[in-house]
């Protein structure tokens, strides 16, 4: 049975931070479902698994370790018997292709980001532009939330989201605002398909990014005039908007 060295544990634990992931060019996937979803989609560096897990998955080539070793390096409260170290994919610039894309203006919560990536994958969206302040897509919580969707959705990190959006000549850029037009009733230009901008959890879309939005929309509450919560969670709002616009474009 293989015992992890102190240096190997430190290396794996360094993948908790964005700096460590960038320096080592790797990220973590934990748990049976997450690991099995990710393995065909990313280049594998190392896999550690307990003998009992390996007996259930004999097709996986992994280093056998005791459960206590998994417990020591895991970030989960109840670690399962497998942990994979995967190579980060090569970063690529965003190239507009006339299809729906999502732009995130400082979406900070890893859970929200993971949900948005899964939504994108469900609706066939393959590109997300991540502006400064947006959570790292390869943080352990995000990887866990995406369940493999990260391998099918490209994340393009940009230094200046407003500048990036201003350089896109043809696609409509749709922003979500409390004073926007009704998502279900407004005359929204959808040819070519839009880039949908979602803002920060507390502050919404920044003034700099707002200037690049050619269309302002909102999700109405029902029934009209009823007192309700001030706003929706950004991941929930993304799902509603992407679903409605996808229905119009592809339905």
Helices and strands as residue ranges (DSSP letters): H 6-14, H 18-24, E 26-30, H 32-39, E 44-49, H 51-56, E 63-64, H 67-73, E 82-87, E 101-104, H 110-122, E 127-130, H 140-146, G 149-151, E 154-157, H 161-166, E 173-182, E 195-198, H 207-210, E 215-218, H 234-250
